[in-house]
Amino acid sequence: MDFAEYQKGAKSTAVYPKRLDGGVYYPALGLAGEVGELLNKIKKTARDGKELDIEDIRGELGDVLWYVSQIAEEIGISMEDIAAHNIEKLRSRKERGVISGNGDRR
């Protein structure tokens, strides 16, 4: 499955209120919640000295991806564009020797 196919499928399952914010309010808050759930599962494995439950992590990452896809959908950009832009940004940073460090505009 490619990102375009995923984004189309995710959109077909989206049921939430569209507000004056352009529809990003609900998926942005959902993203924060799902990232919290993902981190909580990882934290508990460290606390309890257990192995990661890969199926749990896969499920949480899928939920994170869904919300990222919906935010992108609501603002009119494709997941493919996001992925390509991100890789180009990281490639540029690596080539310039600034992949580590601070700041968005490195």
Summary of the structure (lengths in Angstrom):
residues: 106
radius of gyration: 16.5
end to end distance: 32.3
largest distance: 45.5
contacts: 247
relative contact order: 0.15
helix: 69%
strand: 0%
